[in-house]
Amino acid sequence: RMRILDRWRIPGLVALYAILAGLYIYLSDEFIALLTSNPASLTHLQTATGWGFVAVTAALFFLILRHEARARDARDQALRDSEETYRTLIEVETDAVFLIENATGRILTANPAAAALYGYTQQELLGLRNSDLSAEPGETTEATATAPLTPDAIVRIPLRHHKKRDGTVFPVEITGRFFVWRGRPVHLAAVRDITDRQRAEAALARYRVLAEQARDIVLFV
């Protein structure tokens, strides 16, 4: 709704200006005709009202442009503050975080944790696609292309296998949110290495099997 209002704001202002200007010209001519019928006086009065019209419209344009400039500065400052907050949150996040373009899979932003996890520098990561970091590139590309653009929905992938720069393959858990950023569909992906978790779960499963199969009393301390 706000976008529709913004779209029609300028045409509305132009139409309002045209109406007010037309009324001013018409009413000023009628008023001058009532004041005098002398051609010389009529000419002077019309010139004065013309200059008055110029002064009034110039003042209105100044006020409108100043208001628009202040509103634009406020929007720009809010955007800078938002981006700075976003950048700070991403930088201090301990999980690997990527901003990825949906159409190409190109990595637009990567935090220091991502560089540390995969063995690349942050600048090197910006030259890669998300499929370059995956040991299952086909599934990664398909998931990127088919996920819906629903900003309120969070996509969770409990298990994927990624690879480091040295070729080491490791399990990850991915949480993603898809949205439109600067006019293009993107998604924010938080990637967590779950190697230690899988090892702990495997060890717990082995202990559980031992405990269930043992005939003696077994205590884990």
C-alpha positions in Angstrom: 0.0 0.0 0.0 2.8 2.4 0.9 4.5 1.7 -2.5 1.2 2.6 -4.3 1.0 5.9 -2.3 4.6 6.7 -3.1 4.0 6.0 -6.8 1.1 8.4 -7.0 2.6 11.1 -4.7 4.5 13.0 -7.4 1.6 13.0 -10.0 -0.7 14.0 -7.2 1.5 17.0 -6.3 1.7 18.0 -10.0 -2.1 17.8 -10.3 -2.6 19.9 -7.1 -0.1 22.5 -8.3 -1.9 22.7 -11.7 -5.2 23.2 -10.0 -4.0 25.8 -7.5 -2.1 27.7 -10.3 -5.2 27.7 -12.5 -7.3 29.0 -9.7 -4.8 31.7 -8.8 -4.6 33.0 -12.4 -8.4 33.0 -12.8 -9.2 34.6 -9.5 -6.4 37.2 -9.7 -7.6 38.3 -13.1 -11.2 38.5 -11.9 -10.0 40.5 -8.8 -7.9 42.9 -10.9 -10.9 43.5 -13.3 -13.0 44.5 -10.3 -10.3 47.0 -9.0 -9.8 49.0 -12.2 -10.6 49.2 -15.9 -7.7 51.4 -16.8 -5.5 49.6 -19.3 -2.2 51.0 -17.8 -3.2 50.2 -14.2 -4.5 46.8 -15.3 -1.1 46.0 -16.9 0.8 47.0 -13.7 -1.5 45.0 -11.5 -1.2 41.9 -13.7 2.6 42.2 -13.7 2.6 42.5 -9.9 0.3 39.4 -9.5 2.5 37.6 -12.0 5.6 38.2 -9.9 3.7 37.4 -6.8 2.8 34.0 -8.4 6.4 33.4 -9.2 7.5 34.2 -5.6 4.8 32.0 -4.0 5.5 29.0 -6.3 9.3 29.4 -5.8 8.7 29.4 -2.0 6.5 26.3 -2.3 9.1 24.5 -4.5 11.8 25.4 -1.9 9.7 23.9 0.9 8.8 20.8 -1.0 12.4 20.2 -2.1 13.7 20.8 1.4 11.2 18.3 2.8 12.1 15.7 0.2 15.8 16.2 0.9 15.4 15.8 4.6 13.2 12.7 4.1 15.8 11.3 1.8 18.6 12.0 4.2 16.6 10.3 7.0 16.0 7.3 4.8 19.7 7.1 3.9 20.8 7.4 7.5 18.3 4.7 8.5 19.6 2.4 5.8 23.2 3.1 6.8 22.4 2.3 10.5 20.5 -0.8 9.5 23.4 -2.0 7.3 25.9 -1.2 10.0 23.9 -3.2 12.6 23.5 -6.1 10.1 27.3 -6.0 9.4 28.1 -6.0 13.1 25.8 -9.0 13.8 27.3 -10.9 10.9 30.8 -10.2 12.0 30.4 -11.4 15.5 28.3 -14.5 14.6 30.2 -17.7 15.5 28.4 -19.7 12.8 29.5 -19.3 9.1 27.1 -16.8 7.5 26.7 -16.2 3.8 24.5 -13.8 1.8 23.9 -15.6 -1.5 22.2 -14.6 -4.8 19.6 -17.1 -5.6 19.8 -17.0 -9.4 23.5 -17.7 -9.6 24.4 -19.0 -6.2 27.1 -16.3 -6.0 28.3 -15.4 -2.5 27.8 -11.7 -1.9 28.9 -11.5 1.8 30.7 -13.9 4.1 31.7 -13.4 7.7 35.0 -14.2 9.4 33.6 -17.4 10.8 32.9 -18.6 7.3 36.5 -17.9 6.2 37.8 -19.8 9.2 35.6 -22.8 8.7 36.2 -23.3 5.0 39.9 -22.2 4.9 39.4 -19.3 2.5 39.9 -15.6 3.0 36.7 -13.5 3.0 37.7 -12.0 -0.3 38.2 -15.4 -1.8 34.8 -16.5 -0.7 33.2 -13.6 -2.7 34.5 -15.2 -5.9 32.8 -18.5 -5.2 29.3 -20.0 -5.5 27.6 -21.8 -2.7 27.8 -25.0 -4.8 31.6 -24.6 -4.7 31.6 -25.2 -1.0 29.2 -28.2 -1.2 30.1 -31.9 -1.5 26.6 -32.2 -2.9 26.5 -29.4 -5.5 23.5 -30.6 -7.4 21.3 -30.7 -4.3 22.6 -27.3 -3.2 21.8 -25.7 -6.6 18.3 -27.2 -6.6 17.5 -26.1 -3.1 18.7 -22.5 -3.9 16.6 -22.3 -7.0 13.4 -23.9 -5.7 13.1 -22.3 -2.2 10.1 -19.9 -1.9 10.7 -16.2 -1.3 8.9 -16.0 2.0 10.7 -13.7 4.4 8.8 -15.0 7.4 9.7 -18.6 6.7 12.9 -20.1 8.0 14.3 -23.0 6.0 16.2 -25.6 8.0 18.3 -28.3 6.5 19.5 -30.7 9.3 22.2 -32.4 7.3 24.4 -31.5 4.3 28.0 -32.3 3.5 30.3 -29.4 2.6 34.0 -29.3 1.8 36.9 -27.2 2.9 39.5 -25.6 0.7 41.8 -28.6 1.3 39.1 -31.0 0.2 38.0 -32.2 3.7 34.4 -33.2 3.7 32.4 -32.5 6.9 28.7 -32.5 7.9 26.8 -29.2 8.4 23.5 -28.0 9.5 22.0 -25.0 7.5 19.4 -22.4 8.5 18.3 -20.1 5.7 16.0 -17.2 5.1 15.0 -16.2 1.6 14.1 -12.6 0.7 14.5 -9.7 -1.8 17.5 -7.5 -1.2 18.2 -4.5 -3.4 15.8 -5.7 -6.0 17.2 -9.3 -6.4 16.2 -12.5 -4.7 18.8 -13.6 -2.2 19.0 -15.8 0.9 21.0 -15.6 4.2 22.5 -18.9 5.1 23.9 -19.8 8.6 26.1 -22.9 8.4 27.1 -24.9 11.5 29.8 -27.6 11.6 28.1 -30.6 13.3 31.1 -33.0 13.2 31.5 -33.0 17.0 27.8 -33.4 17.5 27.7 -36.5 15.2 30.6 -38.0 17.0 28.9 -37.5 20.4 25.7 -38.9 19.1 27.5 -42.0 17.6 29.3 -42.6 20.9 26.0 -42.3 22.8 24.3 -44.7 20.5 27.1 -47.3 21.0 26.9 -46.9 24.8 23.1 -47.3 24.5 23.4 -50.5 22.6 26.0 -51.9 25.1 23.7 -51.0 28.0 20.6 -52.5 26.4 22.4 -55.8 25.5 24.4 -56.3 28.7 23.1 -58.9 31.2 25.0 -57.4 34.1 24.2 -54.1 35.8 26.0 -51.3 33.9 26.6 -47.8 35.4 27.9 -44.9 33.4 29.6 -42.4 35.7 
